[in-house]
């Protein structure tokens, strides 16, 4: 099995690459930045006679704070053009990375249903559009769309909650955060990698949620991570006047029933 990984330099992609190079000898990084890159990649794929899996952990929707409509359209064109790889006979599965933000403002248990969604960020709208496109092709039985919760861990940018806490360990400066009153499904990147390795062993397609299955308030998460990093709680200040922008409502739980069943199947 030949594996091609798009976006191997990103937070998730780099961690997946490190993990898979220890288990698979035939994994190759792919850099996609234009339609010409996609065309070259498709030609390259056509030269293989072995079975192929494509993992797309690349950027989508937002890059360098560019949220213009023109950029969004170019991005969408690149991502959907990549899905032409599904028509290549030796491609057995295309795994695309989505986002929990695709759900928008929903309450209750968030399952893998497609028709329930109402994404409210530009990033999520592009992810959602690509998911619909992939599931509508005549090769949709090869397509897997992963809706991923809030991943945190080593290598995350400093502006994230986890990254902010890790930067304290270097600077030893008091941490000031917003109210941190939003609720999120937080998943350690190491737990994500464990789930992803199971997915690679399976033949699952369609839509799959990946998360912890539990929600917690951001403030609780911050204090828990701070404790693990040996950061005194007295060094963290929550400014209740700085309210967070909530891309999701407070009352939700990410369903991971399909993921749990997959784990049981391999036990």
DOLOMAR-514473 format. One line per 10 residues: number of its first residue (from 1); for each residue x negated, y, z of N, C-alpha, C. Coordinates in steps of 0.1 Angstrom, whole numbers. Atoms other than C-alpha are relative to their C-alpha. Last residue first. Example, Ala and Ser with C-alpha at 12.3 -4.5 7.8 and 13.67 -1.06 7.14 Angstrom:
BEGIN
2 = 9 -11 0 -137 -11 71 8 11 8 ~ -9 -12 0 -123 -45 78 -9 12 0
This chain:
BEGIN
267 = 4 5 -13 100 -54 198 3 -15 0 ~ 14 4 1 101 -42 162 -6 -5 13 ~ 3 9 11 138 -42 158 -14 -5 0 ~ -4 14 -4 142 -26 192 -3 -10 -10 ~ 10 4 -10 121 5 180 4 -15 5 ~ 12 3 8 143 8 149 -10 -5 10 ~ -2 13 7 174 7 171 -12 -5 -8 ~ 1 10 -10 160 35 192 2 -14 -5 ~ 14 2 -3 154 55 161 -2 -10 11 ~ 6 8 11 190 50 149 -15 -2 3
257 = -5 14 0 203 60 183 -6 -8 -11 ~ 11 9 5 181 91 185 4 -14 0 ~ -2 14 0 209 117 188 -12 -8 -5 ~ 4 6 13 197 152 196 1 -15 1 ~ 10 11 -2 216 166 225 -3 -7 -13 ~ 2 10 10 234 199 226 -9 -11 4 ~ -7 12 -4 248 226 248 -1 -10 -11 ~ 5 7 -12 225 255 247 5 -14 3 ~ -8 -2 -12 233 265 211 -6 -7 12 ~ -10 10 -3 206 264 185 7 4 13
247 = -4 5 13 185 291 168 10 -12 2 ~ -3 14 0 184 309 201 5 -4 -13 ~ -9 2 11 165 342 200 3 -15 0 ~ 4 7 12 150 344 234 10 0 -10 ~ -8 11 3 159 371 260 -5 -6 -13 ~ 4 4 14 132 394 273 7 -13 -4 ~ -5 -10 9 148 410 304 -3 -3 -15 ~ -14 3 3 143 378 324 6 11 -9 ~ -6 -13 1 105 383 322 14 -2 -5 ~ -11 0 9 91 350 334 7 13 0
237 = -11 -9 -3 57 353 350 10 -1 -11 ~ -10 0 11 32 324 351 11 10 4 ~ 6 -7 12 0 327 372 10 1 -12 ~ 1 -14 -3 19 319 404 -6 8 -11 ~ -13 -7 4 29 286 389 -1 15 3 ~ -9 -4 -11 -8 276 393 13 7 -5 ~ -2 -14 0 -22 260 361 9 4 11 ~ 5 -6 -12 -34 225 366 0 15 1 ~ 13 -6 4 -28 214 330 -7 7 12 ~ 9 10 6 -2 189 341 -13 6 -3
227 = 4 9 -11 15 215 364 -10 -11 -5 ~ 10 -7 -8 15 240 336 -5 -9 11 ~ 13 1 7 32 214 313 -11 8 9 ~ 5 14 0 60 209 339 -14 -1 -7 ~ 6 3 -14 63 247 346 -5 -15 0 ~ 12 -8 -3 67 254 309 -7 -4 13 ~ 11 6 9 91 226 302 -13 7 4 ~ 3 13 -6 114 237 331 -12 -6 -7 ~ 7 -3 -13 113 273 318 -4 -13 7 ~ 13 -3 3 122 260 283 -8 3 13
217 = 2 -15 2 153 244 296 -15 3 -2 ~ 3 -7 -13 155 207 291 -2 14 -3 ~ 3 -14 1 171 184 265 -5 5 13 ~ -4 -8 -12 169 147 261 -3 14 -2 ~ -14 3 -4 169 123 232 5 7 12 ~ 0 7 -13 131 126 230 14 -6 4 ~ 1 -8 -11 131 134 193 -1 -8 13 ~ 11 4 -8 131 120 158 -1 10 12 ~ 4 -10 -10 163 121 139 -12 -6 8 ~ 4 6 -13 165 99 108 -4 11 9
207 = 3 -10 -9 182 106 74 -3 -6 14 ~ -11 -9 -4 183 83 44 -4 11 9 ~ -2 -11 8 157 55 43 12 8 5 ~ -11 -9 -3 144 28 66 0 12 -10 ~ -5 -4 14 120 2 51 11 10 1 ~ -14 4 4 100 -3 83 3 4 -14 ~ -1 15 1 63 -4 90 14 -4 -5 ~ 8 5 11 59 33 82 1 -15 -2 ~ -8 -3 12 88 41 106 -8 -5 -13 ~ -11 10 1 70 22 134 8 3 -13
197 = 7 12 5 39 44 128 10 -12 -1 ~ 3 -1 14 61 75 130 -7 -13 -5 ~ -12 3 8 75 65 163 -2 0 -15 ~ -4 14 -3 41 62 179 12 -3 -8 ~ 9 8 8 30 95 162 4 -15 2 ~ -5 -1 14 60 113 177 -8 -9 -9 ~ -12 8 1 51 100 212 6 1 -14 ~ 4 14 -1 16 114 208 12 -9 -1 ~ 5 5 14 30 147 195 -4 -14 1 ~ 15 0 1 49 151 228 -4 -6 -13
187 = 6 13 2 86 157 222 -15 2 -1 ~ 15 -1 1 107 186 235 -6 -14 -1 ~ 5 14 0 145 187 229 -15 0 -3 ~ 6 6 11 153 223 237 -3 -15 2 ~ 2 15 -2 174 244 260 -5 -6 -13 ~ -6 9 10 171 282 260 -3 -14 3 ~ -13 6 -4 165 301 292 6 -9 -10 ~ 1 14 1 128 309 287 12 -8 5 ~ -9 6 -10 134 344 300 -2 -15 0 ~ -14 -5 -1 104 357 281 8 -7 10
177 = -9 6 10 68 348 289 14 7 1 ~ -13 -6 -1 39 365 307 8 -5 -12 ~ -8 2 11 8 344 314 14 7 2 ~ -14 2 -4 -18 357 338 9 -1 -13 ~ -8 -12 -1 -53 355 322 14 -4 4 ~ -3 -2 -15 -77 326 328 7 13 2 ~ 1 -14 -4 -89 330 292 2 3 15 ~ 12 -6 6 -97 294 282 -2 14 5 ~ 11 7 -5 -72 275 304 -14 5 -5 ~ 3 -4 -14 -47 302 297 -13 -7 5
167 = 9 -12 1 -50 294 260 -3 5 14 ~ 14 5 3 -35 260 267 -10 11 0 ~ 5 6 -13 -4 276 283 -14 -5 -2 ~ 2 -11 -9 2 298 252 -6 -5 14 ~ 13 -7 4 -4 268 229 -3 12 10 ~ 11 9 -4 23 248 248 -13 7 -3 ~ 1 0 -15 48 277 245 -12 -9 5 ~ -10 10 -6 39 283 209 -1 0 15 ~ -13 -7 -2 21 315 199 11 -9 5 ~ -1 -7 -13 -13 298 204 13 7 3
157 = 4 -14 0 -8 274 176 2 7 13 ~ -11 -9 4 -6 237 183 -4 14 1 ~ 1 -5 13 -38 216 182 11 10 -4 ~ 13 -6 3 -31 195 212 0 4 -15 ~ 12 8 -3 6 189 219 -13 7 -5 ~ 10 -8 -6 42 200 212 -12 -9 3 ~ 12 7 -3 69 188 189 -10 9 6 ~ 11 -8 -3 103 204 190 -12 -8 5 ~ -2 -9 -10 127 180 173 -12 9 3 ~ 9 1 -11 122 164 139 3 11 11
147 = -4 -12 -7 148 157 113 -7 -1 14 ~ 2 0 -14 130 131 91 4 13 6 ~ 1 -14 -5 143 127 56 0 0 15 ~ -2 0 -14 137 93 39 -3 15 5 ~ 3 -13 -7 141 89 2 3 -1 15 ~ 15 0 -4 137 56 -17 -3 12 9 ~ 3 12 -9 175 48 -18 -15 -1 3 ~ -2 -3 -15 180 83 -31 -3 -11 9 ~ 10 8 -6 166 73 -66 1 3 15 ~ -4 14 3 197 85 -85 -10 -9 6
137 = 6 5 12 191 119 -68 4 -15 -2 ~ -9 0 12 217 133 -44 -6 -6 -12 ~ -11 10 -2 199 124 -11 10 -1 -12 ~ 5 13 0 168 142 -22 10 -11 1 ~ 5 3 13 187 174 -32 -6 -15 0 ~ -12 3 8 206 174 1 -4 -4 -14 ~ -6 13 -4 173 171 20 12 -4 -8 ~ 9 11 6 157 198 -1 6 -13 4 ~ -2 0 14 186 222 7 -8 -11 -7 ~ -13 6 2 184 214 44 3 -2 -15
127 = 1 14 -4 147 222 46 13 -8 -4 ~ 7 6 11 153 254 26 -2 -15 3 ~ -8 0 12 180 265 49 -7 -7 -11 ~ -9 12 -1 160 255 80 8 -1 -12 ~ 8 12 0 131 279 71 10 -12 -1 ~ 4 2 14 156 307 63 -8 -13 -2 ~ 12 -7 3 172 303 97 -4 -3 -14 ~ -1 -14 -1 209 296 103 -13 8 -2 ~ 13 -6 -4 214 260 92 0 16 0 ~ -2 -14 4 251 249 91 -13 8 4
117 = 10 -10 -2 252 212 92 3 14 -5 ~ -3 -8 -12 281 188 97 -8 13 1 ~ -10 -10 2 281 174 62 3 9 11 ~ 5 -11 9 247 157 65 11 11 -1 ~ -9 -4 11 254 134 94 -5 12 -7 ~ 6 -2 13 223 123 113 9 4 -11 ~ 3 12 7 238 128 147 -6 3 -13 ~ 4 -3 13 237 159 170 -4 -13 -7 ~ 10 9 4 256 151 202 -2 2 -15 ~ -2 14 -2 274 181 216 -11 -8 -5
107 = 0 5 -14 274 216 202 2 -15 0 ~ -9 11 -3 263 230 169 0 -4 14 ~ -7 -1 -12 248 263 159 11 -11 2 ~ -6 -13 -2 223 254 132 7 0 14 ~ -13 2 -6 217 217 126 7 13 2 ~ -10 2 11 189 223 101 14 -1 6 ~ -7 -13 2 169 237 131 10 -1 -11 ~ -12 0 -7 161 201 140 8 13 -2 ~ 1 -7 -12 136 202 112 13 -1 7 ~ -10 -11 -2 127 183 81 -1 5 14
97 = -2 -5 -14 97 163 71 10 11 0 ~ 0 -15 -1 100 143 39 2 4 14 ~ -4 -4 -13 91 106 35 -2 15 1 ~ 5 -13 -2 91 93 -1 5 5 13 ~ -7 -9 -10 94 56 -4 -7 13 0 ~ -10 8 -7 85 27 -28 8 9 10 ~ -3 -8 -12 67 47 -55 11 -7 8 ~ 8 5 -11 55 20 -79 2 7 13 ~ -3 14 -4 83 26 -104 -7 -4 13 ~ 11 8 3 79 64 -106 2 -14 6
87 = -3 8 13 114 79 -105 -12 -9 -4 ~ -9 11 -4 109 89 -68 3 -8 -13 ~ 8 12 -3 79 110 -79 8 -12 3 ~ 0 8 12 104 135 -93 -9 -13 1 ~ -9 11 -1 108 145 -57 2 -8 -13 ~ 7 11 -6 77 167 -60 9 -13 1 ~ 8 6 11 97 189 -83 -8 -12 5 ~ -9 8 8 122 195 -55 -8 -7 -11 ~ -4 12 -8 94 207 -32 9 -9 -7 ~ 11 9 -2 78 230 -58 4 -13 7
77 = 3 6 13 111 245 -69 -12 -10 1 ~ -11 10 3 122 251 -33 -4 -7 -13 ~ 2 11 -9 89 269 -26 10 -11 -2 ~ 12 7 5 92 291 -56 -2 -13 8 ~ -3 6 13 128 300 -47 -12 -8 -5 ~ -8 11 -3 118 308 -11 4 -8 -12 ~ 8 11 -6 90 329 -22 8 -12 3 ~ 8 5 11 113 349 -45 -9 -11 5 ~ -8 9 8 139 352 -17 -9 -6 -11 ~ -7 -6 11 113 367 6 7 -10 -8
67 = -14 5 0 105 350 39 8 6 -12 ~ -6 -4 13 67 355 38 14 -7 -1 ~ -11 -10 -2 56 353 74 7 5 -12 ~ 6 -13 -2 23 336 63 11 11 2 ~ 14 1 1 44 307 49 -6 14 2 ~ 7 -12 -5 81 301 55 -15 -3 0 ~ -9 -10 -5 105 278 37 -7 12 5 ~ -13 -2 6 84 247 35 8 11 6 ~ -7 -12 -3 48 238 44 13 0 -8 ~ 4 -13 5 36 202 39 9 11 4
57 = 0 -8 -12 43 171 59 -4 14 -3 ~ 0 -14 2 53 152 28 1 8 13 ~ -4 -7 -12 44 115 32 -2 15 -2 ~ 3 -14 0 44 96 -1 5 6 13 ~ -9 -8 -9 44 58 -1 -6 14 1 ~ 4 -13 -5 29 38 -30 11 6 10 ~ -11 -7 -7 29 2 -41 -5 13 6 ~ -4 6 -13 0 -8 -64 12 8 5 ~ -8 12 2 -2 -1 -102 4 -6 14 ~ 2 11 -9 -15 34 -100 10 -11 -3
47 = 11 9 4 -19 57 -130 -2 -12 10 ~ -3 9 11 15 72 -127 -11 -9 -4 ~ -8 11 -6 6 87 -93 3 -10 -11 ~ 9 9 -8 -21 108 -110 7 -12 6 ~ 8 8 10 3 122 -135 -9 -10 6 ~ -9 10 6 27 131 -107 -7 -8 -11 ~ -2 11 -10 -2 148 -88 9 -10 -6 ~ 13 8 -1 -12 169 -118 2 -12 9 ~ 1 7 13 24 180 -123 -12 -9 -1 ~ -10 11 -1 27 189 -86 -1 -8 -13
37 = 5 10 -10 -5 210 -86 9 -12 0 ~ 10 7 7 8 228 -117 -7 -11 8 ~ -6 10 9 40 235 -99 -11 -7 -7 ~ -6 -6 12 19 253 -72 7 -11 -8 ~ -2 -14 -1 3 249 -38 8 6 -12 ~ -10 -5 9 1 212 -32 2 14 3 ~ -2 -14 -2 -30 196 -16 9 5 -11 ~ -4 -6 12 -30 158 -13 3 15 3 ~ -5 -13 -2 -49 138 13 4 6 -14 ~ 7 -11 7 -54 101 6 7 13 2
27 = -7 -12 -2 -47 70 27 -7 12 -6 ~ -3 -7 13 -60 37 14 10 11 3 ~ 12 -3 7 -79 21 44 3 9 -12 ~ -1 1 14 -49 22 67 -12 4 -7 ~ -9 11 3 -49 17 104 1 -4 -14 ~ 4 11 -8 -76 40 117 7 -13 -3 ~ 13 4 5 -71 65 89 -6 -12 8 ~ -2 10 11 -34 64 99 -13 -4 -6 ~ -5 13 -5 -40 81 133 0 -10 -11 ~ 10 6 -9 -63 109 121 5 -14 4
17 = 12 4 8 -40 116 92 -10 -7 8 ~ -4 12 7 -9 117 114 -12 -6 -8 ~ 0 11 -10 -26 142 137 4 -13 -7 ~ 14 3 -4 -36 164 107 0 -11 11 ~ 7 7 11 -1 163 92 -14 -4 4 ~ -5 14 1 17 173 124 -9 -9 -9 ~ -1 5 -14 -3 205 131 4 -15 0 ~ -9 -6 -10 -12 212 95 0 -7 13 ~ 8 -9 -8 -43 201 75 9 7 10 ~ 8 7 -10 -28 169 61 -8 10 9
7 = 0 -8 -12 0 188 43 -8 -6 11 ~ -1 -14 3 8 162 17 0 8 13 ~ -5 -9 -10 -2 126 26 -2 15 -4 ~ 4 -14 3 -5 100 -1 6 9 11 ~ -7 -10 -7 -4 63 11 -6 14 -4 ~ 7 -13 1 -14 34 -11 9 10 7 ~ -8 -12 0 0 0 0 -9 12 0
